[in-house]
Amino acid sequence: MLRYELVSQDDETALTRITGNFSMLRYTTQASIHLVDRALALYTQRASGS
């Protein structure tokens, strides 16, 4: 999903440029949020015994 370009490098560090597809980033972020929300709801449901 991400493309990177090595701009410069020395013995200890590297400077890179990272680019990506914004719509894909948005989609995966929304899916992650939905998954965490569902997991927390399931945890709460099971913790309360209902």
N, C-alpha and C positions, 0 to 999 in steps of 0.2 A: 504494500500500500504506500510505502514511503520510498522516495528516491533520494539518494544522498550523493554529494560530490565532495571529494577531498580537496580543500582549498590550499592548505599548507600543513606541513608536519615537521616536527623536530624530534629529538630523542625521547622526550617525555610527553608531548602533547600533540594533538591533531586538531586542526580547525576544519570543520565540515559544514556544508550547507545542506539542509534537509528540506525537501519540498514534498507535498502530498496533495491528494485529491480531497478538497474540503467536503464535498458531498459524501464521500465514503467515510471520512472522519466523523461527520455528523451522524450518519447512519449507525456506525459501530458504537458511538457514544450513547445514542438513544437506546440501542439494544442492551448495552451494559447497564444503564440506569434502570431499565425495565426488569432485567434479571435480578439486580440487587433489591429493588422494591418487592418483587415477588418472593425472594428468599427471606427478606425481613418479615413479610406478612405470614409466610409459612412458619417461620421460627416463633413469631408471636402467638399464632394459632396453636401450635404444639406445646408451647410453654404454659399457656393458660389451661390446657387440657380440654378445650372445647372442640 
